[in-house]
Amino acid sequence: MDVFSTETPIIGMVHLPPLPGSPNFEGDRSDIRRRLHRDATALESGGVDGIMLENFGDAPFYPDRVPRHVVADVTALATALREEVSIPFGVNILRNDVQSALGIAAATGGSFVRVNVHTGARLTDQGLIEGMAHETLRLRDRLDADVAVLADIDVKHSAPLAERSYAEVVSELVERGGADAVVVSGAGTGEAVDTTVLEQVVEARDARDLDAPILIGSGVTPETAPDLLSLADGAIVGTALKHGTETTNPVDEAAVERLVESASH
């Protein structure tokens, strides 16, 4: 995955507040833009290698395709983000609208997208969500988009319909589903990853000699980063970079610096 300038990237989260049309929207697009500027600037200044833009505040989430107005607002914000930072950025449209995320990234210069359920199916608070790898990869080809697909395995806030080995699931994500990287997370937002699971996913990737980085998708802190990144190839970090380690708070540049420094050891 030739996206970042380092082999062990730290991707910082820009958790967008509720957007227009969502139940908790507070009626101020200008405030959303100001927060985007503040968080993105703090992340880049703190030393992250990339930024993930996500409509985190839009709960309860649509299970698949979001309305057109959500795509329009996130596109406008992604365009603003591209003007704010010089590092790569990506898009995640919750809960599982990777087609919109891919279109937004392609149109605004984004380098990657995250998809919660790329292959298989998961039981979530939005109901049953099924992977759409067949549509995602064909759309990327049609758009001629140089956008990497970061695909979750055992995504947060979900449960499997049947137990399967990680060897099977990793193989399907990468070999049959065409994912460019595999994301391993804890059970929920900000929760630590199970290191046993992480080890099994890495072993499954290595056993098949797959060219796909393994990224940690939640729970990385300055204290755990050195050990976790001795196993994984990078991390997507949100909660630990916020003031007071509260996911909905603004990014704390000092916290970003602490985590980046810790991850480099």
PyMOL commands that set and color helices and strands:
alter all, ss='L'
color gray80, all
select helices_A, chain A and resi 29-46+56-58+68-84+98-108+133-143+166-176+195-207+225-228+239-241+243-245+253-263
alter helices_A, ss='H'
color red, helices_A
select strands_A, chain A and resi 10-15+50-54+89-92+112-115+121-124+127-130+148-153+158-160+181-184+214-216+234-237
alter strands_A, ss='S'
color yellow, strands_A
deselect
rebuild
show_as cartoon
